[in-house]
Amino acid sequence: MRKTLLAAAISIGLIGATTAEAANLCFSDSYGFTYQVTATKTGPMYWEMTGVADVLSGYLWDVEGYWDRFNQSFYMNVINPEGCATYVDNFEFFSTFWTPGYLEMSWNNYCDGYLGSGTNTMTYSGGSCGLRTSGETFQVGPNAVGASPFGLVELNITETRSLTELLEEQEVTVNRMGEGFVFFGDVFTHDGTELIIYNHAGQQIAVLNGNGSNSIVWDGIATAGNVAVNGMYVAVIRSEEEKLTVKFVK
């Protein structure tokens, strides 16, 4: 029966699936700059970030950084491809405080060495930014210390997930299949992976074990033998390397 269900799941395709390796993120700061970033998981609790920043008119700056969930550390380096000839060589951002959809940052800027530092705020969400084009005039080199070419703007927080939750949700795809669901993700290939399903009241409904493939099928039947009722459920995926949580509606 399990093989039949899995074959049926594969035949319907990964409708609405997202990649299990990388996630697209959009950051916006209180100076009006936007940062389009791809976060790629390179360890159990570690994502490397690369992308571009819409900071100056005419060209994009490069972005590199990381999100270290284990050490709760966020870092972003924004690099000017033209160097101090226009503005500064680069900015470094470090997280100091965050809530869902929002980060408070400390920053340093450099132009042939350290120039200055300050604080900034950012919002983020999953998906793509609409990178803007600006005709503003910017200060150059050391004159840019502590200066911003824009006034502060009010940031609109639309993301309700923490950065960890947003990235983890990209790792597992849940697709409906009849009365049940099929869960896809590389985490299921890890040794000892199990998927535990809880209802909205926190009661354990079912436990399923991985078999080395990248998917687990739940047929919608509770451990007690009855068909699980419709409603909100939480799937907890545990392996020797990590623990993920995914919400879904039956």
N, C-alpha and C positions, 0 to 999 in steps of 0.2 A: 504493500500500500504506500509506503514511504517513497519508493522509487517512482511509483505512478504519479504521486503528487508533485515530486520534484520535476519530473519530465513535463508535466502540465505547466508548472511555473516557468520553466525555461521556454516553453513554446509560446507563452503569452508575452514574453519579453520583459525588459526592465523598464516599465512605464514610469516615468518621472524619476528614474534613478540618478544618483549623483555619484561622482567618482569616490572611491574609497581611499585614494592616495592624496588628493589635494582639494583645497577649498578656495573659492574666490571671496575676497573680503574687500570692503570699501571703507576707508577711514577718512574722516573730515575733521579739520582742526578749527580752532576759534579764530585763526587768521584767514580763513576762507580757502585754504589749500586742501586738495584731495589726493588720496593715495590709493592706487589700485594694486592690491597685493594678492599673490597666490601663496597660500600656506601649504607646504608639503610635509607630511609626517615622515620623519627620518628615525624615530625611536619611539618606544612605548608611550612616553609623555613629552615628546619634543617635536616641534614643528619649525622648519626653516621657512623664511618668508622672502620672496623676491617680487619685484614689481616696478612701477613707475609712479612718480609724484608730479602733479600738476602745480608747480610752484612759480615758474616764470613764463612769460609770454614767449612763444616761438619754439620751445623745445621742452622735453620732459626730463626730470631728474630720475636717476636710478635709485631704487630702494632695495635694501637687504636687511635682514634681521632674523629674530627668532622669538618663539613663545615657548618657554620652559615651564610646563605645568608642574613638574615635581618641585622646582625651586620657586614657583610663582614669580617668574621673571619675564618681563617684556622688554625687548630692545629693537630699535629701528634706526638704521643709518641711511640718511638721504643724501645722495652724492650728486654734486653739480658737475656735469660732464665738461663744462667750460672753466671750472675752477674759479679762482678769485677774480678773473677778468670780469665776471658778472656776479655780483653779490658775494658769496662765500664758497669755500671748497665743499663743505658738507655740514649737515646738522646730525647730531646724535640725540635720540630720544630714549628715555628710560621711564618705565612706569613707576608711579609712586602710590597710586590708589586707583581702584576700578570697581565699578558696579556694572550690571548688565547694560550693554550698549554704550558705556562711557568709561574713559580713562583720563586720569590726571597725569601729566608728563613733566619731567624735568628735561631740559635740553642744554646741550653745549653746541657752539658753532666754532668753525675753524677756518683760518685763511693763512696758510703757511705756518700753522701753529694755532694754539688755543686763542680764541678771541673773547668769548663771553658765554654767559649762561642765563637761563631763565626758566619760566614755567609755561605750560600750555595745557589745553584740554582737547580731547578728541572724542568723537563718537564713531561707532563702527556698526556695520551690518553685513549680512551675507549678500553676495552678488556683485554687480559691476557698478562703478562710478560713472557719472557723466562728466568726464574730464573737461574743465572749462578752458577757455582761451581768454587771456587778459592783455590789455594794452597799457597796464600800469608801468610807471617808471620806478626802477629799483635802485637803492643805494649800492655802491660797489666797495668791495674789499673791507679794510678796517673800519670805514665809516659806517658799516652795517652793524657794528657791535650793539647788541641789545635793541636793535631797531626792527620794526616790522613795517613792510610796505602797505599793509592793510590795517584798518581798524578792527577791533575784535568784533566777531559776529556771534549771534545767538545760535547755539547748536540745538538741533531738534533730535531728540533721542527716540528712535523707532524700534531698536532692537531690544527684546526682552530677555534674550539668552546671554549668559556669560560667554566670554571668549572660549573658555574650555567647552562649554555645552555646545556652542555653535560648531566648533571644529569636530567634536566627537559625533555630533549628529550627521556629519558628512561621511562618517566611516561606515555606517550601517544603513542600508536601504530596506524599507518594509513595504511589501506589496500584498494587497488583498488577493486571496485565492479561495473562492467559495466561502465557506464559513470560517476559514482559517487564514493564515498569513505565511509568507515565505520571507525570511530575513537573509539578506545578502551582506557580506563584508569579509575582508581579509582576516579579521579577528577570529573568525570561526575555524581558520586553518591552524590556529595555535593549539598546542597540546593541552588537553584538559579543559577545553572551553565548554561552558554550560550556559544555557539561556533560561532564566527564571522569570516567569510572568506573574505579575501582581495586578489585582484589580484596584479601583480607585480608593478602596478602603484599606489598602495595604495588605490584603490577604493573598497568600501565595496560591496561584491557580494551577500552574503547570511548571515542570522542570524538563528541559530537553538537553541532550548532550550532543556535542559536535562529533562528526565522524571523519574530520580531516578535509572535507570539502569547504567551499566558501559560502555555504548556505545551511540554514536550518529551517525546517518546515514545522509549523504548529497548525494542527488541523482544527483548532478551535474547541477541542474537547478538554475539559478540566481533568485533573488527576483523578477526581472522584468519579469520572465517567459521564458526567452531564455536559451538554453543550453550554459553553460560557455565554452569559447574557451580553447583550450589546452595551457598550459604554467605553469609558476611558480605561486604558491599561498601560502599565509600565513594564518594559522588558529590560531586565538587568543582564548584561552579557559579561561573564567573568572568565578570565583565563589566568594562566600563571604570570602573564606580563601586564595585564591591565584590566580595568573595569569600566564599562560603558553603560549608559542609561538612555533608553529611547522610549518616548511616549507615542502611543498610537491609539486610534479609535476603532472599535469593532462595530 
